[in-house]
Structures are given as structure tokens and as C-alpha cells.
């Protein structure tokens, strides 16, 4: 149980970093819904961070489910 808690903390910190690095340089315009209106594809590091955040989010959810399941046993 303690190992799952530590793993969940590590994954949550990595997930936060991955999400914050994705939005670098977008400014406040993205927060209020403004867009430049063009088609935009993810390339390179941005694409890698996008997939890493999906994987880390999935791992975080699985760890949370495992923690709940083990605490009810």
C-alpha cells in the first residue's frame, strides 16, 4: 500500500510537469478561448509530451483504482 502511494505521488508530479510543458508559449489567449484559426499538428517534443501525459494519466487512474481496491480488502 505504501509503495502504491509513493508511485502515485511520483506519477502525479510527472503528469503535472508534462501538462505544464505542453502549454508553454500559448499565453493567456488559449485560456480564454482565442485561437489563431489555423490547422495545427503536434510535432516532435510536443507530440511526445502529449502521449506521455496520456500514459501517465492512465497509470495515475489505475493506481488510484488499485489503492481503493486494496483498502477495501
Secondary structure as UniProt FT lines:
FT   HELIX           2..22
FT   TURN            23..25
FT   TURN            27..33
FT   HELIX           45..71
//
